[in-house]
Amino acid sequence: MTLDRAVMMFAGFMVLLSVVLTAFVSPLFVWFTVFIGLNLIQSSVTGFCPAAAVFKKLGFQTGCAFT
């Protein structure tokens, strides 16, 4: 699995987790969803993704989006 796919899978998992937490635990978890969305926007503008940095240190092979 490449770094790009790992980051996309992680982001998708986090969005789904935040939706489940919002629906079943507390409506305040919607702020977790907002944080994830802001992080995705920030990484698309700046090119820096904290999750990509972590996955890269874990040894994932770089793809074309993250170097």
KEMITOR-20236 format. One record per residue: chain; x, y, z of N, C-alpha, C, CB in turn. Coordinates in steps of 0.02 Angstrom, whole numbers. Last residue first. Glycine has a CB too. Layout:
N
{"A"; {X; Y; Z}; {X; Y; Z}; {X; Y; Z}; {X; Y; Z}}
...
***
This chain:
67
{"A"; {272; 664; -49}; {342; 644; -59}; {381; 649; 5}; {375; 687; -112}}
{"A"; {111; 626; -103}; {152; 645; -47}; {223; 620; -59}; {124; 618; 20}}
{"A"; {65; 587; -232}; {38; 647; -198}; {84; 671; -142}; {-31; 632; -170}}
{"A"; {123; 469; -278}; {133; 530; -318}; {108; 593; -281}; {98; 524; -385}}
{"A"; {196; 385; -140}; {160; 382; -202}; {173; 447; -241}; {84; 371; -190}}
{"A"; {317; 299; -40}; {286; 360; -64}; {251; 349; -130}; {338; 416; -70}}
{"A"; {283; 163; 67}; {315; 187; 6}; {278; 249; -20}; {316; 131; -49}}
{"A"; {293; 171; 244}; {252; 165; 184}; {289; 195; 124}; {184; 201; 193}}
{"A"; {361; 182; 366}; {390; 144; 311}; {348; 134; 250}; {408; 79; 336}}
{"A"; {329; 266; 466}; {313; 196; 477}; {336; 152; 419}; {238; 187; 487}}
{"A"; {357; 388; 411}; {404; 362; 462}; {391; 289; 477}; {399; 404; 525}}
{"A"; {243; 396; 332}; {308; 392; 299}; {360; 365; 348}; {329; 462; 273}}
{"A"; {144; 410; 428}; {145; 350; 387}; {212; 341; 352}; {88; 351; 336}}
{"A"; {178; 539; 475}; {180; 481; 520}; {184; 417; 480}; {117; 480; 565}}
{"A"; {159; 617; 360}; {225; 616; 393}; {232; 555; 439}; {236; 680; 434}}
{"A"; {24; 596; 338}; {73; 572; 289}; {142; 568; 319}; {73; 617; 227}}
{"A"; {-30; 662; 448}; {-39; 590; 442}; {11; 561; 392}; {-110; 573; 420}}
{"A"; {3; 797; 418}; {32; 763; 476}; {26; 687; 472}; {-2; 788; 540}}
{"A"; {44; 862; 267}; {-6; 820; 299}; {26; 783; 357}; {-38; 770; 248}}
{"A"; {70; 999; 165}; {93; 963; 224}; {35; 926; 256}; {125; 1012; 275}}
{"A"; {18; 1075; 65}; {56; 1016; 45}; {83; 977; 103}; {112; 1036; 0}}
{"A"; {-65; 1184; 85}; {5; 1189; 103}; {48; 1132; 79}; {12; 1194; 178}}
{"A"; {-190; 1143; 31}; {-163; 1210; 17}; {-87; 1212; 29}; {-198; 1262; 60}}
{"A"; {-212; 1016; 79}; {-216; 1027; 7}; {-186; 1094; -12}; {-288; 1022; -17}}
{"A"; {-201; 1034; 216}; {-150; 994; 182}; {-153; 1002; 106}; {-158; 920; 201}}
{"A"; {-315; 1113; 240}; {-248; 1139; 254}; {-195; 1100; 217}; {-234; 1137; 329}}
{"A"; {-417; 1022; 207}; {-409; 1084; 169}; {-339; 1111; 178}; {-462; 1136; 191}}
{"A"; {-394; 924; 306}; {-391; 906; 235}; {-382; 968; 191}; {-454; 868; 214}}
{"A"; {-416; 1002; 421}; {-350; 972; 410}; {-342; 952; 337}; {-340; 911; 456}}
{"A"; {-552; 1030; 406}; {-503; 1085; 405}; {-433; 1059; 392}; {-505; 1124; 470}}
{"A"; {-603; 898; 421}; {-612; 936; 359}; {-563; 993; 352}; {-683; 962; 355}}
{"A"; {-565; 872; 553}; {-540; 830; 499}; {-546; 866; 432}; {-578; 763; 496}}
{"A"; {-639; 970; 621}; {-566; 970; 625}; {-535; 929; 568}; {-543; 942; 692}}
{"A"; {-769; 927; 593}; {-747; 992; 569}; {-670; 995; 568}; {-776; 1049; 613}}
{"A"; {-768; 807; 664}; {-778; 805; 591}; {-754; 871; 560}; {-852; 792; 573}}
{"A"; {-758; 860; 791}; {-706; 815; 767}; {-708; 811; 691}; {-713; 745; 799}}
{"A"; {-878; 924; 801}; {-818; 966; 797}; {-758; 924; 776}; {-805; 999; 865}}
{"A"; {-966; 822; 820}; {-967; 853; 754}; {-905; 898; 746}; {-1032; 894; 744}}
{"A"; {-965; 787; 950}; {-914; 756; 909}; {-915; 782; 837}; {-921; 681; 909}}
{"A"; {-1079; 840; 1005}; {-1019; 882; 1006}; {-962; 852; 966}; {-997; 894; 1077}}
{"A"; {-1175; 742; 1010}; {-1175; 786; 952}; {-1113; 832; 950}; {-1237; 829; 952}}
{"A"; {-1112; 585; 1064}; {-1128; 655; 1080}; {-1127; 696; 1016}; {-1078; 683; 1132}}
{"A"; {-1140; 447; 1020}; {-1110; 465; 1084}; {-1130; 536; 1105}; {-1033; 460; 1080}}
{"A"; {-1201; 424; 896}; {-1215; 379; 951}; {-1187; 400; 1019}; {-1190; 312; 935}}
{"A"; {-1168; 526; 803}; {-1235; 497; 804}; {-1250; 459; 868}; {-1244; 451; 745}}
{"A"; {-1034; 555; 829}; {-1083; 608; 832}; {-1153; 580; 839}; {-1079; 652; 769}}
{"A"; {-976; 429; 806}; {-972; 459; 873}; {-1023; 515; 881}; {-902; 486; 887}}
{"A"; {-1003; 418; 668}; {-1031; 369; 716}; {-1031; 397; 787}; {-991; 303; 713}}
{"A"; {-927; 525; 622}; {-999; 524; 610}; {-1033; 476; 658}; {-1014; 503; 537}}
{"A"; {-798; 486; 659}; {-827; 547; 688}; {-903; 550; 678}; {-794; 609; 657}}
{"A"; {-783; 372; 579}; {-781; 366; 652}; {-814; 427; 684}; {-709; 358; 677}}
{"A"; {-784; 430; 451}; {-837; 383; 471}; {-840; 375; 547}; {-826; 316; 438}}
{"A"; {-666; 507; 463}; {-730; 539; 449}; {-787; 494; 470}; {-736; 558; 375}}
{"A"; {-571; 405; 483}; {-581; 456; 535}; {-648; 493; 525}; {-524; 506; 535}}
{"A"; {-579; 335; 361}; {-595; 301; 424}; {-610; 352; 479}; {-537; 255; 446}}
{"A"; {-533; 435; 273}; {-601; 408; 267}; {-624; 373; 331}; {-604; 359; 210}}
{"A"; {-402; 450; 321}; {-448; 507; 322}; {-520; 482; 317}; {-433; 555; 264}}
{"A"; {-350; 321; 296}; {-353; 347; 364}; {-403; 404; 370}; {-283; 370; 385}}
{"A"; {-360; 316; 156}; {-397; 267; 197}; {-404; 293; 269}; {-361; 199; 196}}
{"A"; {-273; 420; 122}; {-344; 424; 103}; {-386; 376; 144}; {-353; 408; 28}}
{"A"; {-153; 369; 175}; {-180; 432; 200}; {-254; 438; 183}; {-141; 492; 170}}
{"A"; {-139; 253; 98}; {-143; 247; 171}; {-173; 311; 200}; {-74; 234; 201}}
{"A"; {-125; 305; -31}; {-184; 264; -15}; {-193; 258; 60}; {-177; 195; -47}}
{"A"; {-1; 372; -15}; {-62; 407; -36}; {-125; 369; -16}; {-61; 418; -112}}
{"A"; {88; 269; 17}; {75; 322; 66}; {10; 358; 49}; {133; 371; 69}}
{"A"; {28; 109; -43}; {69; 170; -47}; {47; 220; 7}; {63; 202; -116}}
{"A"; {43; -58; 0}; {0; 0; 0}; {45; 62; 0}; {-49; 0; 61}}
***
